[in-house]
Amino acid sequence: MSDEDILTIATYLKDSGESGASATPEPVAASNNAMRAGAAIYKDSCAACHKVSGEGEVNLFPRLAGSALVQSDDPTMLVGGLHGTRAVSTSDAPTAPAMPVFDWRLDDAQVAAVLTYIRNNWGNAAGSVPASAVVNQRASLAKWP
């Protein structure tokens, strides 16, 4: 890509989602039912790799605290994690780290709760994830082989 193409893409990405919305959304309260349920699910299913602090493990498991992806307006990429992920292996790191599949283990409300928790903990602030978003994403993912 040319420098002009890269600048155009960067400008678009920077400007998208800024339609007059508050620059700093209010986090969902820790006393919220989804936040309480999400905290328990996170501790059970996520904290071993991403740590209780959300710091992750450098070059192994992504940091969730302060992550722009975690706090994006559209949680679709996070819901997509239901099917697990695997990093690319290289000659220097032949065993690629992976995130296990959770779609068989967590129902729609549980996925929504843990994502709401992740998006609103450790200084993160983003909208709640409704269970309907998880239902829609599961249907989209089911179409893929």
HELIX and SHEET records of a PDB file:
HELIX    1   1 ASP A    3  ASP A   15  1                                  13    
HELIX    2   2 ASN A   33  SER A   45  1                                  13    
HELIX    3   3 ALA A   47  HIS A   50  1                                   4    
HELIX    4   4 THR A   76  VAL A   79  1                                   4    
HELIX    5   5 GLY A   80  HIS A   83  5                                   4    
HELIX    6   6 ASP A  108  ARG A  119  1                                  12    
HELIX    7   7 ALA A  131  ALA A  142  1                                  12    
SHEET    1   A 2 THR A  85  ARG A  86  0                                        
SHEET    2   A 2 ALA A  98  MET A  99 -1                                        
END                                                                             
